[in-house]
């Protein structure tokens, strides 16, 4: 975890209940902190350019350009236009998963059981695809716009045989990750268990969302230039903002 890039009180606070979904525009120069309230949370997030929604997060380029499959402090999220949509500027957790995706309705039922609204009312078993689509509809986006997601707070390793392994104790109560926006970015997110979590009880955990204004945008950007690819991506972002 590095030093924080904000000193003023938060601009806004909001709790995202376990199983819920939301969407927001993180404005250029702002920092969003996600905090795992109880431990064991997972937040699946899409990123798009709110002004030109055909520009989206490109996870393959994000991983290839930074030679990593473990996202943490110092890593940037590239768009398919080669710009930095967001950057991890602080992280007490240490590992966030770019592989796992989200479950759909059939997969959720197969893993957790029926969990219908008729019996469970507002505690019914929600799934990642439908949660994301509900939020996407608010921005005139549909199924064809559904993207890969980053699963914050979850750790998925890959062994020599190419098999995934889920680490159950990656995030504990109070762990947080902070995302800096060098450009306006539309974030669509949902708080549901990771698809590879072996637990068969449906227990989505809540997260706290906190907004801050970065003290010095240039200082944050400079700190994220951990490799040449990031520098070029930040230059592309600056050109877009002219």
Secondary structure as a PSIPRED ss2 file (coil, helix, strand):
# PSIPRED VFORMAT (PSIPRED V4.0)

   1 X C   1.000  0.000  0.000
   2 X C   1.000  0.000  0.000
   3 X C   1.000  0.000  0.000
   4 X C   1.000  0.000  0.000
   5 X C   1.000  0.000  0.000
   6 X C   1.000  0.000  0.000
   7 X C   1.000  0.000  0.000
   8 X C   1.000  0.000  0.000
   9 X C   1.000  0.000  0.000
  10 X C   1.000  0.000  0.000
  11 X C   1.000  0.000  0.000
  12 X E   0.000  0.000  1.000
  13 X E   0.000  0.000  1.000
  14 X E   0.000  0.000  1.000
  15 X E   0.000  0.000  1.000
  16 X E   0.000  0.000  1.000
  17 X C   1.000  0.000  0.000
  18 X C   1.000  0.000  0.000
  19 X C   1.000  0.000  0.000
  20 X C   1.000  0.000  0.000
  21 X E   0.000  0.000  1.000
  22 X E   0.000  0.000  1.000
  23 X E   0.000  0.000  1.000
  24 X E   0.000  0.000  1.000
  25 X E   0.000  0.000  1.000
  26 X E   0.000  0.000  1.000
  27 X C   1.000  0.000  0.000
  28 X C   1.000  0.000  0.000
  29 X C   1.000  0.000  0.000
  30 X E   0.000  0.000  1.000
  31 X E   0.000  0.000  1.000
  32 X E   0.000  0.000  1.000
  33 X E   0.000  0.000  1.000
  34 X E   0.000  0.000  1.000
  35 X E   0.000  0.000  1.000
  36 X E   0.000  0.000  1.000
  37 X C   1.000  0.000  0.000
  38 X C   1.000  0.000  0.000
  39 X E   0.000  0.000  1.000
  40 X C   1.000  0.000  0.000
  41 X C   1.000  0.000  0.000
  42 X C   1.000  0.000  0.000
  43 X E   0.000  0.000  1.000
  44 X E   0.000  0.000  1.000
  45 X E   0.000  0.000  1.000
  46 X E   0.000  0.000  1.000
  47 X E   0.000  0.000  1.000
  48 X E   0.000  0.000  1.000
  49 X C   1.000  0.000  0.000
  50 X C   1.000  0.000  0.000
  51 X C   1.000  0.000  0.000
  52 X C   1.000  0.000  0.000
  53 X C   1.000  0.000  0.000
  54 X C   1.000  0.000  0.000
  55 X C   1.000  0.000  0.000
  56 X E   0.000  0.000  1.000
  57 X E   0.000  0.000  1.000
  58 X C   1.000  0.000  0.000
  59 X H   0.000  1.000  0.000
  60 X H   0.000  1.000  0.000
  61 X H   0.000  1.000  0.000
  62 X H   0.000  1.000  0.000
  63 X H   0.000  1.000  0.000
  64 X H   0.000  1.000  0.000
  65 X H   0.000  1.000  0.000
  66 X H   0.000  1.000  0.000
  67 X C   1.000  0.000  0.000
  68 X C   1.000  0.000  0.000
  69 X C   1.000  0.000  0.000
  70 X C   1.000  0.000  0.000
  71 X E   0.000  0.000  1.000
  72 X C   1.000  0.000  0.000
  73 X C   1.000  0.000  0.000
  74 X C   1.000  0.000  0.000
  75 X C   1.000  0.000  0.000
  76 X E   0.000  0.000  1.000
  77 X E   0.000  0.000  1.000
  78 X E   0.000  0.000  1.000
  79 X E   0.000  0.000  1.000
  80 X C   1.000  0.000  0.000
  81 X C   1.000  0.000  0.000
  82 X C   1.000  0.000  0.000
  83 X C   1.000  0.000  0.000
  84 X E   0.000  0.000  1.000
  85 X E   0.000  0.000  1.000
  86 X E   0.000  0.000  1.000
  87 X E   0.000  0.000  1.000
  88 X E   0.000  0.000  1.000
  89 X E   0.000  0.000  1.000
  90 X E   0.000  0.000  1.000
  91 X E   0.000  0.000  1.000
  92 X C   1.000  0.000  0.000
  93 X C   1.000  0.000  0.000
  94 X C   1.000  0.000  0.000
  95 X C   1.000  0.000  0.000
  96 X E   0.000  0.000  1.000
  97 X E   0.000  0.000  1.000
  98 X C   1.000  0.000  0.000
  99 X C   1.000  0.000  0.000
 100 X C   1.000  0.000  0.000
 101 X C   1.000  0.000  0.000
 102 X C   1.000  0.000  0.000
 103 X C   1.000  0.000  0.000
 104 X C   1.000  0.000  0.000
 105 X H   0.000  1.000  0.000
 106 X H   0.000  1.000  0.000
 107 X H   0.000  1.000  0.000
 108 X H   0.000  1.000  0.000
 109 X H   0.000  1.000  0.000
 110 X H   0.000  1.000  0.000
 111 X H   0.000  1.000  0.000
 112 X H   0.000  1.000  0.000
 113 X C   1.000  0.000  0.000
 114 X C   1.000  0.000  0.000
 115 X C   1.000  0.000  0.000
 116 X C   1.000  0.000  0.000
 117 X H   0.000  1.000  0.000
 118 X H   0.000  1.000  0.000
 119 X H   0.000  1.000  0.000
 120 X H   0.000  1.000  0.000
 121 X H   0.000  1.000  0.000
 122 X H   0.000  1.000  0.000
 123 X H   0.000  1.000  0.000
 124 X C   1.000  0.000  0.000
 125 X C   1.000  0.000  0.000
 126 X C   1.000  0.000  0.000
 127 X C   1.000  0.000  0.000
 128 X H   0.000  1.000  0.000
 129 X H   0.000  1.000  0.000
 130 X H   0.000  1.000  0.000
 131 X H   0.000  1.000  0.000
 132 X H   0.000  1.000  0.000
 133 X H   0.000  1.000  0.000
 134 X H   0.000  1.000  0.000
 135 X H   0.000  1.000  0.000
 136 X H   0.000  1.000  0.000
 137 X H   0.000  1.000  0.000
 138 X C   1.000  0.000  0.000
 139 X C   1.000  0.000  0.000
 140 X C   1.000  0.000  0.000
 141 X C   1.000  0.000  0.000
 142 X C   1.000  0.000  0.000
 143 X H   0.000  1.000  0.000
 144 X H   0.000  1.000  0.000
 145 X H   0.000  1.000  0.000
 146 X C   1.000  0.000  0.000
 147 X C   1.000  0.000  0.000
 148 X C   1.000  0.000  0.000
 149 X C   1.000  0.000  0.000
 150 X E   0.000  0.000  1.000
 151 X E   0.000  0.000  1.000
 152 X E   0.000  0.000  1.000
 153 X C   1.000  0.000  0.000
 154 X C   1.000  0.000  0.000
 155 X E   0.000  0.000  1.000
 156 X E   0.000  0.000  1.000
 157 X E   0.000  0.000  1.000
 158 X E   0.000  0.000  1.000
 159 X C   1.000  0.000  0.000
 160 X C   1.000  0.000  0.000
 161 X C   1.000  0.000  0.000
 162 X C   1.000  0.000  0.000
 163 X C   1.000  0.000  0.000
 164 X E   0.000  0.000  1.000
 165 X E   0.000  0.000  1.000
 166 X E   0.000  0.000  1.000
 167 X E   0.000  0.000  1.000
 168 X C   1.000  0.000  0.000
 169 X C   1.000  0.000  0.000
 170 X C   1.000  0.000  0.000
 171 X C   1.000  0.000  0.000
 172 X E   0.000  0.000  1.000
 173 X C   1.000  0.000  0.000
 174 X C   1.000  0.000  0.000
 175 X C   1.000  0.000  0.000
 176 X E   0.000  0.000  1.000
 177 X E   0.000  0.000  1.000
 178 X E   0.000  0.000  1.000
 179 X E   0.000  0.000  1.000
 180 X E   0.000  0.000  1.000
 181 X C   1.000  0.000  0.000
 182 X C   1.000  0.000  0.000
 183 X C   1.000  0.000  0.000
 184 X C   1.000  0.000  0.000
 185 X E   0.000  0.000  1.000
 186 X E   0.000  0.000  1.000
 187 X E   0.000  0.000  1.000
 188 X E   0.000  0.000  1.000
 189 X E   0.000  0.000  1.000
 190 X E   0.000  0.000  1.000
 191 X E   0.000  0.000  1.000
 192 X C   1.000  0.000  0.000
 193 X C   1.000  0.000  0.000
 194 X C   1.000  0.000  0.000
 195 X C   1.000  0.000  0.000
 196 X C   1.000  0.000  0.000
 197 X C   1.000  0.000  0.000
 198 X C   1.000  0.000  0.000
 199 X C   1.000  0.000  0.000
 200 X C   1.000  0.000  0.000
 201 X C   1.000  0.000  0.000
 202 X C   1.000  0.000  0.000
 203 X C   1.000  0.000  0.000
 204 X C   1.000  0.000  0.000
 205 X C   1.000  0.000  0.000
 206 X C   1.000  0.000  0.000
 207 X E   0.000  0.000  1.000
 208 X E   0.000  0.000  1.000
 209 X E   0.000  0.000  1.000
 210 X E   0.000  0.000  1.000
 211 X E   0.000  0.000  1.000
 212 X E   0.000  0.000  1.000
 213 X E   0.000  0.000  1.000
 214 X C   1.000  0.000  0.000
 215 X C   1.000  0.000  0.000
 216 X C   1.000  0.000  0.000
 217 X H   0.000  1.000  0.000
 218 X H   0.000  1.000  0.000
 219 X H   0.000  1.000  0.000
 220 X H   0.000  1.000  0.000
 221 X H   0.000  1.000  0.000
 222 X H   0.000  1.000  0.000
 223 X H   0.000  1.000  0.000
 224 X C   1.000  0.000  0.000
 225 X C   1.000  0.000  0.000
 226 X C   1.000  0.000  0.000
 227 X C   1.000  0.000  0.000
 228 X H   0.000  1.000  0.000
 229 X H   0.000  1.000  0.000
 230 X H   0.000  1.000  0.000
 231 X H   0.000  1.000  0.000
 232 X H   0.000  1.000  0.000
 233 X H   0.000  1.000  0.000
 234 X H   0.000  1.000  0.000
 235 X H   0.000  1.000  0.000
 236 X H   0.000  1.000  0.000
 237 X H   0.000  1.000  0.000
 238 X H   0.000  1.000  0.000
 239 X H   0.000  1.000  0.000
 240 X H   0.000  1.000  0.000
 241 X H   0.000  1.000  0.000
 242 X C   1.000  0.000  0.000
